[in-house]
Amino acid sequence: MEESPNLTPPATTEGVPGSSAGTSLRREVRAWARDLLLALALAMVIIIFLYRPVKVEGTSMTPLLSDQERIFINKFVYRFEPIERGDVVVFWYPLDRSKSFIKRVVALPGEMVEIRQGRVYVNGKRLEEPYVPPQFADSNSYSPLRVPADEYFVMGDHRSSSNDSRVFGPVPNRYIYGKAVFAYWPVERFGSIPASAQNTK
């Protein structure tokens, strides 16, 4: 008896719509996920190497920074660029290096700084300070001082509640170890910390 011909087509995926496209899509997704993970890992390494998280304690930099706020500081920026007026810097407290302070630079090495009834003058010209709200100003004066070489005169934005260079004098450059660059907690404070381009008039 003759065998009936096998009419069942051989199993194959050749020519089946979508099979090669699906494989290609999976490859792309895997490649994308791998690249994303590598990018995240690299970003974390950069953050850990360049930046350091710190907690603000006190109100001397209000309203820019609040008590208990968490920020990142750039640990290496001053190896590549100079400290500038208006920078918000973190440094070891000159009278006790076990403590760290955060203040704003108002006068640079070699400059003459003076405070007249709460108004800051640098080289005889009044410093514009829009970051100091009227309610945080004070009316105290400070005798003229020539800032020594490699030292910086720093002040808190909350002038009536700040222990700064008016008390402990200019800060040596070697004590300054970071620049405040980014706030990350609480969430509503999330964002970059701008340095103020201070001008004299």
VEXDREN-2710 file (C-alpha; in Angstrom, 1 decimal):
% VEXDREN-2710
k/r/px/py/pz
1/MET/0.0/0.0/0.0
2/GLU/1.4/3.4/-0.9
3/GLU/2.3/5.7/1.9
4/SER/0.3/8.9/2.0
5/PRO/2.4/11.9/1.4
6/ASN/3.2/14.0/4.6
7/LEU/1.5/17.3/4.0
8/THR/2.7/18.8/7.3
9/PRO/5.3/21.6/6.5
10/PRO/8.6/21.3/8.3
11/ALA/9.0/23.3/11.5
12/THR/10.9/26.4/10.8
13/THR/10.9/30.0/11.8
14/GLU/12.3/31.2/8.5
15/GLY/10.1/33.9/7.1
16/VAL/7.8/34.1/10.2
17/PRO/7.0/37.8/10.6
18/GLY/8.3/39.4/13.8
19/SER/10.8/36.7/14.9
20/SER/14.0/38.4/13.8
21/ALA/12.6/41.7/14.8
22/GLY/11.8/40.5/18.3
23/THR/15.4/39.1/18.7
24/SER/16.8/42.3/17.5
25/LEU/14.7/44.3/20.0
26/ARG/15.8/42.1/22.9
27/ARG/19.4/42.7/21.9
28/GLU/18.9/46.4/21.8
29/VAL/17.1/46.4/25.2
30/ARG/20.0/44.4/26.8
31/ALA/22.6/46.7/25.3
32/TRP/20.6/49.7/26.5
33/ALA/20.3/48.3/30.0
34/ARG/24.0/47.4/30.1
35/ASP/25.0/50.9/28.9
36/LEU/22.7/52.5/31.5
37/LEU/24.2/50.4/34.3
38/LEU/27.7/51.3/33.2
39/ALA/26.8/55.0/33.1
40/LEU/25.2/54.9/36.5
41/ALA/28.2/53.1/38.0
42/LEU/30.6/55.6/36.4
43/ALA/28.4/58.5/37.7
44/MET/28.5/57.0/41.2
45/VAL/32.3/56.7/41.1
46/ILE/32.6/60.3/40.0
47/ILE/30.2/61.5/42.7
48/ILE/32.0/59.5/45.4
49/PHE/35.4/60.7/44.2
50/LEU/34.6/64.4/43.6
51/TYR/31.9/65.1/46.0
52/ARG/31.2/64.6/49.7
53/PRO/27.8/64.8/51.5
54/VAL/27.6/67.1/54.5
55/LYS/24.9/68.2/56.9
56/VAL/24.4/71.9/57.6
57/GLU/24.2/72.6/61.3
58/GLY/23.0/76.0/62.5
59/THR/21.3/79.0/60.8
60/SER/24.3/81.2/59.9
61/MET/23.8/80.6/56.2
62/THR/20.0/81.2/56.2
63/PRO/18.1/81.7/53.9
64/LEU/20.5/80.0/51.4
65/LEU/21.0/77.0/53.6
66/SER/18.8/75.8/56.5
67/ASP/19.7/74.0/59.7
68/GLN/19.9/70.2/59.1
69/GLU/19.9/70.6/55.3
70/ARG/22.0/68.0/53.4
71/ILE/24.3/69.2/50.6
72/PHE/27.1/68.0/48.4
73/ILE/30.5/69.8/48.4
74/ASN/33.0/69.6/45.6
75/LYS/36.3/68.4/47.2
76/PHE/38.6/69.1/44.3
77/VAL/37.3/72.2/42.6
78/TYR/39.9/74.5/44.2
79/ARG/42.7/72.4/42.8
80/PHE/41.8/73.6/39.4
81/GLU/40.3/77.1/39.9
82/PRO/40.8/79.8/42.5
83/ILE/38.5/80.6/45.3
84/GLU/36.3/83.6/44.3
85/ARG/34.3/86.2/46.2
86/GLY/30.8/84.9/46.7
87/ASP/31.8/81.2/46.9
88/VAL/30.1/79.3/49.7
89/VAL/33.0/77.2/51.2
90/VAL/33.4/74.5/53.9
91/PHE/36.5/74.7/56.1
92/TRP/38.0/73.6/59.3
93/TYR/37.2/76.0/62.2
94/PRO/40.6/77.8/62.8
95/LEU/40.2/77.6/66.6
96/ASP/39.2/73.9/66.6
97/ARG/40.0/71.8/63.5
98/SER/37.7/69.0/64.7
99/LYS/34.8/71.2/63.7
100/SER/33.8/72.4/60.2
101/PHE/32.1/75.6/59.3
102/ILE/30.3/76.8/56.1
103/LYS/30.4/80.5/55.2
104/ARG/30.6/82.8/52.2
105/VAL/33.8/84.4/51.0
106/VAL/33.5/88.2/51.0
107/ALA/37.1/89.3/50.7
108/LEU/40.2/87.8/49.0
109/PRO/43.9/87.8/49.9
110/GLY/45.5/91.2/49.8
111/GLU/42.1/93.1/49.9
112/MET/41.2/95.6/52.5
113/VAL/37.9/94.7/54.2
114/GLU/35.9/96.9/56.6
115/ILE/32.4/96.8/58.0
116/ARG/30.5/100.1/58.7
117/GLN/27.3/99.7/60.6
118/GLY/26.7/96.3/59.0
119/ARG/27.7/97.3/55.5
120/VAL/30.7/95.5/54.0
121/TYR/33.3/97.5/52.2
122/VAL/36.2/96.0/50.2
123/ASN/39.0/98.2/49.1
124/GLY/36.9/101.2/50.1
125/LYS/33.9/100.2/47.9
126/ARG/30.6/98.9/49.3
127/LEU/29.9/95.3/48.6
128/GLU/26.5/94.5/47.0
129/GLU/25.0/91.6/49.0
130/PRO/21.5/90.7/47.8
131/TYR/21.7/87.4/49.6
132/VAL/21.5/89.1/53.0
133/PRO/17.8/89.9/53.7
134/PRO/17.2/93.0/55.8
135/GLN/15.9/91.0/58.7
136/PHE/19.2/89.1/58.9
137/ALA/21.5/92.1/58.8
138/ASP/23.1/93.7/61.8
139/SER/24.5/97.2/62.5
140/ASN/27.9/96.2/63.9
141/SER/31.2/97.6/62.6
142/TYR/34.6/96.0/62.0
143/SER/37.8/98.0/61.7
144/PRO/39.7/97.9/58.4
145/LEU/41.8/94.8/57.9
146/ARG/44.2/93.8/55.1
147/VAL/43.4/90.1/54.4
148/PRO/46.8/88.2/54.6
149/ALA/48.2/86.3/51.7
150/ASP/46.5/82.9/51.1
151/GLU/43.7/83.8/53.5
152/TYR/40.0/84.6/53.1
153/PHE/37.5/86.7/55.0
154/VAL/34.3/84.8/55.3
155/MET/30.9/85.6/56.7
156/GLY/27.5/84.0/57.2
157/ASP/24.5/85.3/55.3
158/HIS/22.6/85.5/58.6
159/ARG/24.8/88.3/59.9
160/SER/23.2/88.6/63.3
161/SER/23.6/84.8/63.9
162/SER/27.0/83.9/62.5
163/ASN/30.4/83.1/64.1
164/ASP/32.7/84.1/61.2
165/SER/35.8/86.1/60.3
166/ARG/34.5/89.0/62.4
167/VAL/35.2/86.8/65.4
168/PHE/38.1/84.4/64.5
169/GLY/39.7/86.3/61.6
170/PRO/40.5/85.3/58.0
171/VAL/40.6/81.6/57.1
172/PRO/43.9/80.1/55.7
173/ASN/43.5/78.6/52.3
174/ARG/44.8/75.3/53.5
175/TYR/41.8/75.0/55.9
176/ILE/39.3/75.3/53.1
177/TYR/38.4/71.8/51.8
178/GLY/35.3/72.2/49.7
179/LYS/32.8/74.3/47.8
180/ALA/29.0/73.9/48.4
181/VAL/27.5/73.0/45.1
182/PHE/24.2/71.0/45.5
183/ALA/21.4/70.6/48.0
184/TYR/19.6/67.2/48.0
185/TRP/17.6/67.1/51.2
186/PRO/14.9/68.0/52.1
187/VAL/13.4/67.4/48.7
188/GLU/11.9/70.9/48.4
189/ARG/15.4/72.3/48.7
190/PHE/16.7/70.1/45.9
191/GLY/18.9/71.9/43.4
192/SER/22.2/73.6/42.8
193/ILE/23.7/76.1/45.3
194/PRO/24.7/79.2/43.3
195/ALA/27.7/81.3/44.2
196/SER/26.9/85.0/44.2
197/ALA/28.8/87.2/41.8
198/GLN/29.4/89.9/44.4
199/ASN/30.2/93.4/43.1
200/THR/31.5/96.5/44.8
201/LYS/30.2/99.9/44.1
END
